[in-house]
Amino acid sequence: MEQADCLFCRIVAQKNPAGVVLETPTTLALRDINPQAPVHVLVIPKEHIGSISALEPRHAELVSQIHETIKAVARSEKVESNGYRVVVNNGRDADQTVRHLHYHVLGGRRMSWPPG
């Protein structure tokens, strides 16, 4: 269900433009507008889910589909073999700026640890 005040819901509904990388029946992958690596793609569920904390057991298949989309993005962006990072921010202290579950797929450079 679309949330009128949610940027990602508006993108899913094609009311806002986005650099779409990949689309499936349940997920959308788009380029981050403020990339932190040569490859920085967001993978979102089309269903509005506010955060990881809002996931329920009924979302198990959707989470699996999100992970399949992440793997497909890594292949299409050619970062699968050298490696990539997947990040999910959950809540204010983690700097989740859009209250719609989204996964950052980062690659194309060596990552350091710890992040942030």
NORWO-V668397 format. One record per pair of residues at least 24 apart in sequence whose C-alpha atoms are under 10 Angstrom apart, sorted by sequence separation. I is the first residue (numbers start at 1). J is the second residue. If there is no record, write none. Layout:
# NORWO-V668397
I/J, I/J
This chain:
# NORWO-V668397
43/67, 45/69, 83/107, 84/108, 44/69, 82/107, 83/108, 84/109, 85/110, 43/69, 44/70, 79/105, 82/108, 83/109, 84/110, 85/111, 43/70, 79/106, 80/107, 82/109, 83/110, 84/111, 42/70, 77/105, 79/107, 80/108, 82/110, 83/111, 87/115, 41/70, 78/107, 79/108, 43/73, 77/107, 78/108, 79/109, 42/73, 74/105, 77/108, 12/44, 41/73, 73/105, 74/106, 12/45, 13/46, 41/74, 70/103, 74/107, 12/46, 39/73, 70/104, 71/105, 9/44, 11/46, 12/47, 27/62, 39/74, 70/105, 8/44, 9/45, 12/48, 26/62, 27/63, 41/77, 52/88, 54/90, 66/102, 67/103, 8/45, 9/46, 26/63, 29/66, 40/77, 51/88, 52/89, 53/90, 66/103, 8/46, 9/47, 27/65, 28/66, 39/77, 51/89, 52/90, 53/91, 8/47, 9/48, 26/65, 27/66, 38/77, 39/78, 51/90, 52/91, 8/48, 9/49, 25/65, 26/66, 27/67, 29/69, 39/79, 50/90, 51/91, 24/65, 27/68, 28/69, 29/70, 50/91, 6/48, 24/66, 27/69, 28/70, 26/69, 27/70, 29/72, 30/73, 43/86, 2/46, 3/47, 6/50, 29/73, 40/84, 42/86, 1/46, 2/47, 3/48, 24/69, 39/84, 40/85, 41/86, 42/87, 51/96, 1/47, 2/48, 3/49, 23/69, 40/86, 42/88, 50/96, 54/100, 55/101, 1/48, 2/49, 3/50, 22/69, 51/98, 54/101, 1/49, 22/70, 50/98, 51/99, 52/100, 53/101, 50/99, 51/100, 52/101, 22/72, 49/99, 50/100, 51/101, 52/102, 22/73, 48/99, 49/100, 50/101, 51/102, 52/103, 21/73, 48/100, 49/101, 50/102, 47/100, 48/101, 49/102, 22/76, 46/100, 47/101, 21/76, 45/100, 46/101, 21/77, 44/100, 45/101, 44/101, 45/102, 43/101, 44/102, 45/103, 42/101, 43/102, 44/103, 42/102, 43/103, 44/104, 41/102, 42/103, 43/104, 41/103, 42/104, 43/105, 41/104, 42/105, 40/104, 41/105, 42/106, 39/104, 40/105, 41/106, 39/105, 40/106, 41/107, 39/106, 40/107, 36/104, 37/105, 38/106, 39/107, 40/108, 35/104, 37/106, 38/107, 39/108, 36/106, 37/107, 38/108, 39/109, 35/106, 36/107, 37/108, 38/109, 32/104, 37/109, 29/102, 31/104, 32/105, 37/110, 28/102, 29/103, 30/104, 31/105, 32/106, 37/111, 29/104, 29/105, 8/98, 7/98, 8/99, 9/100, 6/98, 7/99, 8/100, 6/99, 7/100, 8/101, 5/99, 6/100, 8/102, 3/100
